[in-house]
Amino acid sequence: MSQIDLSISDMQELQRELQKSFEDKWGKQKPEDAKSHLLYMIEEMGECISIIKKKGINAIMEDENIRARFVEEITDVQNYYIEVLNCLKITPEEFSNAYIEKHEYNMKRNYEKDNKQKYNNKTF
């Protein structure tokens, strides 16, 4: 298999192509569809978790068939994630900028302190 590294733009275009090919069945993509795509994404995450629970991380790392099944399911998660971006017209640039900003914030963040404050606060 060739080495491919898809960009966000590439993935969004592939999802638009899929959406267009099934538009007669699925309808036109609307912002309101983002909610259902997030729910489908969670369902696919559950399938990933199921593989981990039933087969274990070592099997994903060592068994070619189990790994292929897991990668297929995580791809479904990614497909729905990209659908959400498309539904809400989030551009690759908008997402990339937010991702970098969040990364920079997380690099400076004190997770231990944040979690102590969050979970020692009895207001919830």
Secondary structure by P-SEA (a helix, b strand, c coil): ccbbbbcaaaaaaaaaaaaaaaccccccccccaaaaaaaaaaaaaaaaaaaaaacccccccccaaaaaaaaaaaaaaaaaaaaaaaaacccaaaaaaaaaaaaaaaaacaaaaaaaaaaacccc
